[in-house]
């Protein structure tokens, strides 16, 4: 999922939204009709158009419950929502991501949806997905879009190298992946480019395949950090590719995902691990005749398991029209509509029926590879850990960046993630 960058710009965004005449929270019009505000974070034109079209279709069919579309931004959503909640001006229906919900759920800003959700919607989404939006027994969002991490590879380079091409049924193991990137390296080309400007979620989520857990909840409900053998597989692989094998580009470590694409198109990197939705940028930006393919991420002890933080739809606790808001969410997430939303964002739907849609199982542009990974997706390891944002920003991000660059060794990495990390988490669990 695209990273949520929590910046001071959030306050300005919130003020701007409030001054655009969005009105009160879930107000009734003068004629007694209900108006719900739906804040969407769709940003690609295709996705924005589909969201607006669905709102239009709802309004045409429900003249007494009008939905007003409000455009939000991933870049500032956390701060913007916090300002809106505290000011009593939050949207009724809130588009966000599950890894951003914990503070709002524990803070009482979001409605517990359990008594409001229709059975068909509840039963249509697998339990693994519901767990991503469950905090302290309550459900505070409906997970509807998910994004596995995949390998986007240069087809011509792969074929010319003679390496075994992995499939979801026969993926590369982590050791085999390391050997393959060595084989693909040479003549001014790296086997892989790891864009790790934000290294934490990538490391933790892919680590699930190797049995990594890192966060452990005790019988008292408190969470501690402990780094076992499975937690070391992914960081050690990346570290060794960069510093020992020289099969991974050191310069890519400070890049965001999209920053690697020019080098990928130019043949500088044979493969780039990216979120599934980056396929759209590849389609739009690749030079004419460029051949690419989508491969599954490497597998470990637990197969293709990886953590995800799905996009979610929530309802503000202060909304006076929670039932109507959930009716609108149910409409948006009817299987056919969920497919439309997924294709608009180039992601996978969480719903079982939507995921079975034939259009999501074609070889074209890697849809079938992504769909085959859906059953292996799990809740991101830090999903419900209080204090995780501080641990990530102050401890894990700098420690992983230094380890991947070769500035510190594995023992120092473990010391910082565990010892320093537990000091941070303890402050949130007194």
Buried (B, 14 or more C-beta within 10 A) or exposed (E): BBBBBBEEBBBBBBBEBBEEEBEEBBBEEEEEEBBBBBBBBBBBEEBBEBBBEBBEEBBEEBEEBBBBBBBBBBBBBBBBBBBBBEEEBBBBBBBBBBBBBBBBBBEEBBBBBEEBBEEEBBEBBBEBBBBBBBBEEBBBBBBBBBBBBBBBBBEBBBEEBEBEBBEBEEBBBBEBBBBBBBEBBEEEBBBBBBBBBBBBBBBBBBBBBBBBBBBEEEEEEBBBBBBEEBBBBBBBBBBBBBBEBBBBBBEBBBBEBEBBBEBBBEBBBBBBBBBBBBBBBBEEEBEEEBEBBBBBBBBBBBEBBBBBBBBBBBBBBBBBBBEBBBBBBBBBBBBEBBBBBBBBBBBBBBBBBBBEBEEBBEEEBBBBBBBBBBEBBBBBBBBBBBBBBBBBEEBBBBBBBBBBBEEBEEEEBBBBBBEBBBEBBEEBBE
